[in-house]
Amino acid sequence: MFRIALCLLLLMTAAARAEEAQTGEAEGMSDCADAPVPADVERGAWFYEQACAHCHGPVDLIRPHIEGDTEAEKAAWLDGLLQRHHCASNGVLRADLIAYLLGE
């Protein structure tokens, strides 16, 4: 139960950071609120360390188990998996996490 509560707390913090980045508030770019935000590998790494590594271990142990032959197939597989995962339901964070896991 503690792990779930911690994961939810971290998710809320990361979601707030992702929302700031998405709306441009973090960098004072509110004029660009409609522009798509590219996946952020550094934010994905931060999120993995905060919310995932405790249960899943180092990222180097995860990467060999990502299914798919191409990067697009791997990204699609991760997206489907993470949509059902309790800590990665936010689309922006999921994109960041996928970018990090794929080593982009």
trRosetta pair geometry for C-beta under 8 A, 3 or more apart (Angstrom, degrees):
i j d omega theta_ij theta_ji phi_ij phi_ji
1 4 5.8 -54 -153 35 35 110
1 5 6.4 33 151 -17 67 106
2 5 5.7 -56 -148 39 32 111
2 6 6.1 31 154 -18 67 108
3 6 5.7 -55 -145 39 29 111
3 7 6.1 32 154 -21 65 108
3 54 7.2 -167 -135 114 104 135
3 55 7.0 88 -168 -65 137 115
4 7 5.6 -53 -145 37 30 113
4 8 6.3 30 155 -19 64 105
4 86 6.9 -41 -135 139 90 154
5 8 5.8 -54 -147 36 30 110
5 9 6.4 31 153 -19 64 106
6 9 5.7 -54 -149 36 31 112
6 10 6.3 28 155 -15 65 107
6 54 7.9 0 108 37 138 167
7 10 5.8 -57 -148 40 30 109
7 11 6.1 34 152 -23 65 107
7 51 5.5 90 -138 -152 74 93
7 86 6.3 62 124 112 142 108
7 87 4.7 -89 -175 -89 114 111
8 11 5.4 -51 -143 35 31 115
8 12 6.4 34 156 -21 64 102
8 86 7.8 -55 -71 157 81 105
8 87 8.0 -117 -70 -103 43 73
9 12 5.9 -52 -151 32 30 110
9 13 6.6 27 152 -15 63 106
10 13 5.7 -55 -149 38 34 111
10 14 6.1 28 156 -14 68 109
10 47 7.7 132 155 -146 108 68
10 50 4.8 173 -154 143 131 109
10 51 4.4 -179 112 -81 139 97
10 87 7.3 4 83 -146 110 112
11 14 5.8 -58 -142 43 29 107
11 15 5.9 33 156 -24 65 109
11 51 6.3 89 -63 -116 72 147
11 87 5.4 -147 -74 -148 117 64
11 88 7.9 -131 -117 -68 112 32
11 89 7.6 40 -164 32 139 90
11 90 7.0 160 -172 -8 95 118
11 93 7.5 166 -146 88 75 177
12 15 5.7 -52 -141 35 27 113
12 16 6.5 30 156 -21 61 103
13 16 5.9 -55 -154 32 29 110
13 17 6.7 26 150 -15 63 105
13 50 7.8 -100 78 159 125 154
14 17 5.5 -54 -150 38 37 112
14 18 6.1 36 152 -19 69 106
14 43 7.7 128 -156 179 97 97
14 46 7.6 167 -113 109 108 102
14 47 4.9 78 -134 -108 149 104
14 50 6.9 167 -59 78 121 142
14 51 6.9 -66 -15 -26 148 136
14 90 7.4 180 107 46 98 148
14 93 5.4 76 134 -110 118 133
15 18 5.5 -53 -144 39 32 111
15 19 6.1 35 154 -23 65 105
15 90 4.8 -170 -108 -77 99 158
15 92 7.8 118 -135 59 60 109
15 93 6.3 -64 -87 -33 64 132
16 19 5.7 -51 -145 34 30 112
16 20 6.5 35 153 -20 62 102
17 20 5.8 -52 -152 33 32 113
17 21 6.5 29 151 -16 64 106
17 26 7.4 52 -160 -83 63 141
17 43 6.9 -175 123 -140 123 118
18 21 5.6 -55 -150 39 34 111
18 22 6.1 35 152 -23 68 107
18 43 6.9 123 -88 169 83 146
18 90 6.2 127 67 142 155 139
18 92 4.0 149 175 102 126 129
18 93 5.1 -98 -56 -57 157 80
18 96 7.0 -128 -106 -12 116 139
19 22 5.5 -52 -142 36 32 112
19 23 6.2 15 162 -6 66 109
19 25 8.0 5 123 31 74 123
19 92 7.4 166 -66 35 47 154
20 23 6.4 -66 -144 46 24 97
20 25 4.7 -91 -148 70 74 102
20 26 3.9 89 141 -50 110 99
21 24 7.7 34 -176 -73 27 29
21 26 5.3 -14 -77 18 56 140
21 27 7.8 51 -124 -8 59 103
21 37 5.7 104 133 -151 94 153
21 40 6.8 -60 178 -23 162 149
21 43 7.2 -65 -27 -75 166 159
21 92 7.2 157 74 175 111 142
22 33 8.0 51 134 -154 66 65
22 37 4.9 -108 -110 -8 60 144
22 92 5.5 -94 -63 -93 125 152
23 30 6.8 2 153 -118 88 69
23 33 5.0 0 -153 -127 66 94
24 27 6.0 -73 -165 57 64 88
24 28 7.2 -50 153 93 87 17
24 29 3.2 -105 -166 84 118 85
24 30 5.2 -177 90 -75 116 30
24 31 7.3 -95 117 43 164 47
24 32 4.8 129 -80 66 150 90
24 33 5.6 -108 17 -79 117 60
24 35 7.7 69 -58 45 122 106
25 28 7.4 32 -160 -76 31 30
25 29 7.8 -97 -41 48 19 63
25 30 6.3 46 -83 -78 63 89
29 32 4.5 -23 157 33 107 115
29 33 7.9 165 118 -56 76 56
30 33 5.8 4 -168 -49 54 106
32 35 4.4 -28 179 13 92 126
37 40 7.5 -31 155 -32 105 103
37 92 6.5 21 74 -133 129 113
39 44 6.9 22 173 -43 98 129
39 95 4.2 -131 -98 148 102 95
39 96 5.3 177 -162 -87 80 44
39 98 6.8 -77 -138 68 151 90
39 99 3.7 158 135 -41 131 139
39 104 7.0 59 92 72 126 149
40 43 3.8 48 99 18 120 113
40 44 6.4 168 93 -16 62 84
40 96 4.9 -14 58 -118 75 107
40 99 7.0 142 62 65 20 150
41 44 5.4 -56 -149 38 32 115
41 45 6.3 35 152 -22 66 102
41 96 7.2 -171 -83 -161 18 71
41 99 4.8 -111 -84 128 70 112
41 100 5.1 134 -154 -83 65 70
41 104 5.7 -149 -82 79 119 83
42 45 5.6 -49 -148 33 33 112
42 46 6.5 35 152 -19 64 103
43 46 5.5 -50 -148 36 35 114
43 47 6.2 34 153 -18 66 106
43 93 7.6 -113 139 -121 111 64
43 96 4.4 -60 92 -155 102 147
44 47 5.7 -55 -145 38 30 110
44 48 6.2 34 155 -22 65 105
44 93 7.8 140 -101 -168 66 56
44 95 8.0 -106 -78 108 117 47
44 96 3.6 -167 -65 150 85 76
44 97 4.6 172 -144 -85 96 29
44 98 7.2 -105 -127 37 143 37
44 99 5.2 -176 -20 65 157 89
44 100 3.0 -165 117 -21 122 121
44 101 7.2 -109 165 -15 131 70
45 48 5.7 -52 -146 34 30 112
45 49 6.4 27 156 -15 63 106
45 59 8.0 -59 -125 -43 77 154
45 100 4.9 179 -58 -132 63 134
46 49 6.0 -60 -152 38 28 108
46 50 6.2 17 156 -11 65 114
47 50 5.8 -63 -143 44 30 106
47 51 5.6 -23 177 24 70 115
47 52 7.2 53 131 -6 72 108
47 93 5.7 153 -124 -159 164 102
47 96 6.2 95 13 103 138 123
47 97 5.7 -83 88 -78 130 96
47 100 7.7 178 52 10 96 155
48 51 7.1 -77 -124 55 16 77
48 52 4.6 -49 -151 46 59 126
48 53 5.9 79 147 -43 75 92
48 59 6.1 31 157 -77 151 114
48 97 6.2 133 -64 -132 91 89
48 100 5.8 -143 -22 114 133 148
48 101 7.4 150 -88 -65 139 83
49 52 7.6 -4 -28 49 13 82
49 53 5.2 3 -129 -5 40 137
50 53 7.8 79 16 20 17 102
51 54 7.8 -77 176 17 18 105
51 87 4.7 165 162 -176 125 137
51 88 7.9 149 114 -62 138 79
52 55 6.7 -82 -169 49 44 90
52 56 5.0 -23 166 29 86 126
52 87 6.6 179 -75 98 78 149
52 97 7.5 117 -34 -140 149 125
53 56 6.3 -76 -114 62 25 82
53 57 6.5 -12 -161 167 63 6
53 58 6.8 33 -141 -86 102 34
53 59 7.5 -54 -95 -45 96 74
56 61 7.4 178 155 84 75 111
56 62 5.8 30 160 -76 121 121
57 61 4.7 -7 102 49 124 146
57 62 7.3 167 74 -42 85 89
58 61 5.2 98 69 0 77 100
58 62 7.7 -150 106 -4 46 89
59 62 5.3 -58 -153 35 46 113
59 63 6.2 54 154 -34 77 100
59 100 7.3 -94 -128 144 150 99
59 101 6.7 -147 -154 -114 110 63
60 63 6.1 -37 -138 19 33 116
61 64 7.5 -59 -169 26 30 102
61 65 7.9 10 147 -3 58 116
62 65 6.1 -81 -167 42 42 106
62 66 7.1 54 146 -45 77 93
62 101 6.4 -74 114 -139 126 105
63 66 5.9 -38 -157 -1 41 115
63 101 6.5 178 -93 -175 77 73
63 103 7.1 38 -121 -34 137 113
66 74 4.9 51 145 -152 118 106
66 77 6.5 137 -175 88 75 127
66 78 6.2 -13 -140 -64 111 104
66 101 6.5 137 -78 151 142 115
66 102 7.4 -165 152 -89 171 71
67 73 7.6 -87 124 141 69 100
67 74 7.0 171 85 -112 38 65
67 77 4.6 -159 71 -156 91 163
68 71 7.8 91 121 -125 128 7
68 72 7.6 -147 177 84 138 46
68 73 3.1 172 -156 115 113 97
68 74 3.7 -154 64 -63 134 57
68 75 7.7 -93 76 15 173 47
68 76 7.0 131 -96 51 144 89
68 77 4.9 -151 -39 -6 116 132
69 73 5.6 39 40 46 62 152
70 73 4.7 97 52 7 78 101
70 74 7.0 -142 94 -3 41 87
71 74 5.6 -56 -147 39 33 112
71 75 6.2 35 153 -21 66 106
71 102 6.1 85 -149 -166 94 135
72 75 5.7 -52 -145 36 30 112
72 76 6.3 30 155 -18 64 106
73 76 5.7 -54 -147 37 31 111
73 77 6.3 32 153 -20 64 106
74 77 5.7 -53 -146 36 31 112
74 78 6.3 29 155 -16 65 107
74 102 5.9 130 111 -105 128 110
75 78 5.8 -56 -146 39 29 109
75 79 6.2 33 154 -23 64 107
75 98 5.4 77 -138 174 79 131
75 102 6.3 -16 -76 -59 85 149
76 79 5.6 -51 -144 34 30 114
76 80 6.5 30 157 -17 63 105
77 80 6.0 -57 -152 37 29 109
77 81 6.4 25 153 -15 64 110
78 81 5.7 -59 -146 41 32 110
78 82 5.8 21 162 -13 70 114
78 97 7.8 -159 163 111 125 94
78 98 4.8 143 106 -117 138 97
78 101 6.1 161 -126 80 152 145
78 102 7.5 -120 -5 -49 156 101
79 82 6.1 -60 -136 43 24 103
79 83 6.3 36 159 -33 62 103
79 94 6.5 85 -126 156 70 124
79 98 6.3 1 -65 -83 77 147
80 83 6.0 -47 -149 20 27 115
80 84 7.5 9 158 -4 56 104
81 84 6.6 -78 -171 40 32 99
81 85 6.5 34 143 -34 70 112
82 85 4.9 -49 -142 23 46 122
82 88 4.0 -56 -172 103 103 139
82 94 4.9 149 120 -137 135 105
82 97 6.5 156 -128 88 156 136
82 98 7.1 -123 7 -62 154 96
83 88 7.6 -72 -67 104 23 93
83 89 7.0 69 -155 -123 45 60
83 94 7.1 36 -73 -125 61 157
85 88 4.7 28 79 35 115 101
85 89 7.4 -153 77 -54 61 68
86 89 7.2 -24 -157 -32 26 108
88 93 6.1 -144 -141 111 68 106
88 94 4.8 103 169 -94 100 83
88 97 5.8 -70 -127 29 129 161
89 94 7.5 -46 167 -52 4 118
90 93 4.1 60 81 20 110 112
90 94 6.4 -180 86 -17 53 86
91 94 5.5 -54 -142 35 29 114
91 95 6.4 30 158 -19 64 103
92 95 5.8 -53 -152 34 31 110
92 96 6.5 30 150 -17 63 106
93 96 5.5 -54 -149 38 35 113
93 97 6.1 35 153 -20 68 107
94 97 5.7 -55 -145 38 30 111
94 98 6.2 32 155 -20 65 105
95 98 5.7 -52 -144 36 30 111
95 99 6.4 33 154 -21 63 104
96 99 5.7 -54 -151 34 30 112
96 100 6.5 27 152 -16 64 107
97 100 5.7 -56 -150 38 32 111
97 101 6.1 29 155 -18 67 108
98 101 5.7 -55 -141 40 30 109
98 102 6.1 19 162 -9 65 111
99 102 6.2 -65 -145 44 24 102
99 104 4.4 -72 -163 43 79 128
100 103 7.5 32 177 -73 32 32
100 104 7.5 -68 -62 36 22 85
